[in-house]
């Protein structure tokens, strides 16, 4: 099994999901993960609609779930995204 396949089938802890999200958002904003407060509104720290949509695709690929294109607006912080994504991967009904 490749590393990519393992990431989509492995159950993740909320902390692992939060860390991954923080790293992705930091990458999009060209800052360090330490610069991203998990309770900061993504739109207020500079995440635009292009990166928000890209993040949706990255989430789908990373966690093997389907998400709405409005994910980052419906769950506007890393903490809110973490809670939502972890719930989806923990119970993928």
N, C-alpha and C positions, 0 to 999 in steps of 0.2 A: 504494500500500500504506500502511495506517495505521501509526502508531507501535506500537500494540499488536500488530499482525500481525508487524511487523519484529522485535519482541522475542522472539517465539516461534519464529522461523525463523532467527535469526542465531546462529551458533555463538559461544559465549562462552568466554573464557579462565577458568581457575580463579580468578584475581584478580577478574574481573568478577562471577562467581558469588558469591564470598566477600563482596564489597562489597555486592551486592544483599541477600544474606542478613543481613548485619550491620545494614543499614539497616532491614530489615523487623523483625528482633528488637528493635532499639532503639525502633522505632515502637511495637510492642506493649507494651514495658516503660516507655514514656514517658521514655526517657533518650537521650543522644546516642550516635551510632555509636562514638565514641571510648570510651564506657563499657563496650562489649561486647568482652570478651577472646575471641578466636577459639577458644581451647582451654578455655573455661569450660563446665561442664555447664549446659545450658539450664535444666534444672529448678532448679538451685541459684541461678541468677540471677533466677528468678521467672517463667519461661515456664510457664504452666499449660496444662491439657489443651485448653481452649477456644482459646487462641492457637496451640497446637501444631497443632490441626486446621485452624484458619484458615490457618496457614502452609502446610499441605499444599495447600490450594486455591490459594493464591497462587503456589506453586511450579509447580503444574500449568498455571496460566494464563500465568505468566511464561515458562516454558521449554518448554511444549508437550509435557510428559511426564505420565504417570500415575504417581502415587506411592501407597504404602500410607498408611493413616490413622495408622500407628505410626511414620512417618518420623522425627519428632523424638526419639522414644524409641529407635529402632534406631540412629540416628546422632546422639548426644546433645550434640554441640558444633557450632559453626559450621564448624570445620575438617572434621569428619566429614561433615557435610551437604554441604559444598562438594565433597569428594572423590566422594561418592556421586552427587550431582546432575550434576557435570561428566562423570563416567563415563557416565551415562545419556544426556546430550545429545550426547556425543562419539561414542557407539556405540549408537544407539537400537534395538537388535534386538528 
